[in-house]
Amino acid sequence: MSNIAKALKAEITRLARKEVRAAQETVRAVTAQHRREIASLKGQLAALKRQVTALEKQARERGQAPQAPAALSRTRFVPKGLVSTRKRLGLSAADLARLLGVSAQTIYNWERGATKPRADQQAKLASLRGVGKRQLRAHFPAW
């Protein structure tokens, strides 16, 4: 009886090891594929960085300085002004969010003063100040 139990235990151990080995091979193959993809993406990123550097150098040589982010942030943001602009244009928070490419929750947070828009978003908001309802409806008839 003891020999049957030992043989059964040995067979179960052998089969378990075989299953674990097969599972590990699958994981190894997937991991290797992911590493190759990561290496490829890193190479693409490096190439794009080189292109950006070259283009910036060309722009400097031509006398075209790239617009600095500090120049965009010179507009002042006041939550109360955003509310008044939105109401003046007759837009809901959801409509303004779609117009600016942000979520309605973001507009709500801006209007409460919980968060502030980034510089590029402030520039978009500043461009809305000089727009009237008619101009807005002409460009965006859905509103």
Secondary structure as UniProt FT lines:
FT   HELIX           2..62
FT   HELIX           69..72
FT   TURN            73..74
FT   HELIX           79..89
FT   HELIX           93..100
FT   HELIX           104..112
FT   HELIX           119..129
FT   HELIX           133..139
FT   TURN            141..142
//
